[in-house]
Amino acid sequence: MAKTDMNDFEKRLNRIDKIHEAGGAFEATGSLGRSYFDSMRPKSRRGLPLRGLALLVAGILLVKGMMLAQIGAEEYSNRVAILANGNMVEQIGAWVLHADPATRYIASVLSPLIH
C-alpha cells in the first residue's frame, strides 16, 4: 500500500513541477491569482491594421491635394495623363494619382493657404 501511495505522490509532484515550469502556481479559492490577471490582460490582436491603412490613405489624399493645389488642375491632369501612357508601374501611379472628389476638395481647402 505504501508503494502505491508513494507512486501517486511522485506523480502529483511531477505534475506540480510541470505546472510551475509552465508558469502556473497554486491558487486558493477566492484569491486573485495569476489566472485572474491573465484573463483580464488584453488579448493581442494580429488582424489587419485598419488604423495604419486609414492613415496611409489619408496621407496619400493629402499629398495629392497639395500637388493639385500647387500646380493647378490643368497641369495636374496633364501630368497624370502622361503617367497613364507609360509602362505598367506608371499606369498604376496614374490610377492612384487621378483627381478624385476627395482630392479636389482637399486642394480647394489648401489652395488659399498655399497661394
C-alpha positions as a LaTeX table, in Angstrom:
\begin{tabular}{lrrr}
\hline
Residue & $x$ (\AA) & $y$ (\AA) & $z$ (\AA) \\
\hline
Met1 & 0.00 & 0.00 & 0.00 \\
Ala2 & 2.83 & 2.37 & 0.81 \\
Lys3 & 4.36 & 1.80 & $-2.63$ \\
Thr4 & 1.18 & 2.90 & $-4.49$ \\
Asp5 & 0.78 & 5.91 & $-2.21$ \\
Met6 & 4.36 & 6.92 & $-2.93$ \\
Asn7 & 3.81 & 6.50 & $-6.70$ \\
Asp8 & 0.71 & 8.72 & $-6.52$ \\
Phe9 & 2.67 & 11.26 & $-4.51$ \\
Glu10 & 5.52 & 11.27 & $-7.06$ \\
Lys11 & 3.04 & 11.68 & $-9.94$ \\
Arg12 & 1.47 & 14.61 & $-8.14$ \\
Leu13 & 4.87 & 16.23 & $-7.54$ \\
Asn14 & 5.81 & 15.76 & $-11.21$ \\
Arg15 & 2.50 & 17.30 & $-12.29$ \\
Ile16 & 3.02 & 20.27 & $-9.95$ \\
Asp17 & 6.58 & 20.72 & $-11.22$ \\
Lys18 & 5.32 & 20.81 & $-14.81$ \\
Ile19 & 2.69 & 23.40 & $-13.87$ \\
His20 & 5.35 & 25.53 & $-12.14$ \\
Glu21 & 7.69 & 25.26 & $-15.13$ \\
Ala22 & 4.85 & 26.43 & $-17.38$ \\
Gly23 & 4.36 & 29.46 & $-15.13$ \\
Gly24 & 1.42 & 28.21 & $-13.08$ \\
Ala25 & 1.14 & 28.18 & $-9.33$ \\
Phe26 & $-1.20$ & 27.23 & $-6.53$ \\
Glu27 & $-4.22$ & 29.49 & $-6.24$ \\
Ala28 & $-6.53$ & 29.40 & $-3.27$ \\
Thr29 & $-10.25$ & 29.58 & $-3.91$ \\
Gly30 & $-11.42$ & 33.18 & $-3.99$ \\
Ser31 & $-7.94$ & 34.64 & $-4.41$ \\
Leu32 & $-6.86$ & 36.92 & $-7.22$ \\
Gly33 & $-4.12$ & 34.75 & $-8.64$ \\
Arg34 & $-2.37$ & 34.58 & $-11.95$ \\
Ser35 & $-5.32$ & 33.08 & $-13.82$ \\
Tyr36 & $-7.45$ & 36.10 & $-12.88$ \\
Phe37 & $-4.89$ & 38.59 & $-14.12$ \\
Asp38 & $-4.18$ & 36.56 & $-17.25$ \\
Ser39 & $-7.88$ & 36.60 & $-18.09$ \\
Met40 & $-8.03$ & 40.38 & $-17.55$ \\
Arg41 & $-4.99$ & 41.09 & $-19.72$ \\
Pro42 & $-5.97$ & 42.49 & $-23.12$ \\
Lys43 & $-5.54$ & 39.94 & $-25.86$ \\
Ser44 & $-3.11$ & 40.84 & $-28.60$ \\
Arg45 & $-4.72$ & 41.40 & $-31.97$ \\
Arg46 & $-2.88$ & 40.40 & $-35.08$ \\
Gly47 & $-5.56$ & 41.36 & $-37.57$ \\
Leu48 & $-5.49$ & 43.87 & $-40.37$ \\
Pro49 & $-4.04$ & 47.18 & $-39.12$ \\
Leu50 & $-7.02$ & 49.36 & $-40.05$ \\
Arg51 & $-5.69$ & 52.47 & $-38.31$ \\
Gly52 & $-2.44$ & 52.25 & $-40.25$ \\
Leu53 & $-4.22$ & 51.74 & $-43.55$ \\
Ala54 & $-6.54$ & 54.68 & $-42.85$ \\
Leu55 & $-3.54$ & 56.91 & $-42.06$ \\
Leu56 & $-1.83$ & 55.79 & $-45.27$ \\
Val57 & $-4.89$ & 56.62 & $-47.38$ \\
Ala58 & $-5.29$ & 59.98 & $-45.61$ \\
Gly59 & $-1.62$ & 60.78 & $-46.25$ \\
Ile60 & $-1.90$ & 59.89 & $-49.93$ \\
Leu61 & $-5.01$ & 62.06 & $-50.28$ \\
Leu62 & $-3.27$ & 64.95 & $-48.53$ \\
Val63 & $-0.21$ & 64.72 & $-50.80$ \\
Lys64 & $-2.42$ & 64.51 & $-53.89$ \\
Gly65 & $-4.43$ & 67.52 & $-52.72$ \\
Met66 & $-1.27$ & 69.52 & $-52.05$ \\
Met67 & 0.09 & 68.74 & $-55.52$ \\
Leu68 & $-3.22$ & 69.63 & $-57.16$ \\
Ala69 & $-3.46$ & 72.91 & $-55.23$ \\
Gln70 & 0.12 & 73.88 & $-56.01$ \\
Ile71 & 0.37 & 73.16 & $-59.75$ \\
Gly72 & $-3.28$ & 73.63 & $-60.75$ \\
Ala73 & $-5.92$ & 71.29 & $-62.10$ \\
Glu74 & $-4.94$ & 71.50 & $-65.77$ \\
Glu75 & $-1.23$ & 70.83 & $-65.24$ \\
Tyr76 & $-2.03$ & 68.06 & $-62.75$ \\
Ser77 & $-4.33$ & 66.28 & $-65.21$ \\
Asn78 & $-1.69$ & 66.64 & $-67.96$ \\
Arg79 & 0.94 & 65.00 & $-65.76$ \\
Val80 & $-1.42$ & 62.19 & $-64.76$ \\
Ala81 & $-2.22$ & 61.65 & $-68.47$ \\
Ile82 & 1.50 & 61.35 & $-69.23$ \\
Leu83 & 1.78 & 58.75 & $-66.49$ \\
Ala84 & $-1.22$ & 56.86 & $-67.89$ \\
Asn85 & 0.59 & 56.47 & $-71.23$ \\
Gly86 & 3.68 & 54.93 & $-69.61$ \\
Asn87 & 4.56 & 51.40 & $-68.53$ \\
Met88 & 2.55 & 49.31 & $-66.07$ \\
Val89 & 4.03 & 50.91 & $-62.93$ \\
Glu90 & 3.35 & 54.40 & $-64.29$ \\
Gln91 & $-0.21$ & 53.40 & $-65.18$ \\
Ile92 & $-0.77$ & 52.21 & $-61.62$ \\
Gly93 & 0.66 & 55.52 & $-60.39$ \\
Ala94 & $-1.73$ & 57.40 & $-62.68$ \\
Trp95 & $-4.65$ & 55.42 & $-61.31$ \\
Val96 & $-3.60$ & 56.21 & $-57.73$ \\
Leu97 & $-2.95$ & 59.89 & $-58.50$ \\
His98 & $-6.10$ & 60.66 & $-60.50$ \\
Ala99 & $-8.02$ & 63.66 & $-59.17$ \\
Asp100 & $-10.97$ & 62.17 & $-57.32$ \\
Pro101 & $-13.57$ & 64.30 & $-55.46$ \\
Ala102 & $-11.73$ & 63.99 & $-52.12$ \\
Thr103 & $-8.50$ & 65.21 & $-53.72$ \\
Arg104 & $-10.28$ & 68.15 & $-55.35$ \\
Tyr105 & $-11.89$ & 69.08 & $-52.02$ \\
Ile106 & $-8.55$ & 68.94 & $-50.18$ \\
Ala107 & $-6.98$ & 71.05 & $-52.94$ \\
Ser108 & $-9.76$ & 73.64 & $-52.64$ \\
Val109 & $-9.14$ & 73.87 & $-48.89$ \\
Leu110 & $-5.35$ & 74.05 & $-49.24$ \\
Ser111 & $-5.20$ & 76.38 & $-52.26$ \\
Pro112 & $-5.83$ & 79.62 & $-50.27$ \\
Leu113 & $-3.20$ & 78.55 & $-47.76$ \\
Ile114 & $-0.57$ & 77.85 & $-50.41$ \\
His115 & $-1.16$ & 80.89 & $-52.63$ \\
\hline
\end{tabular}
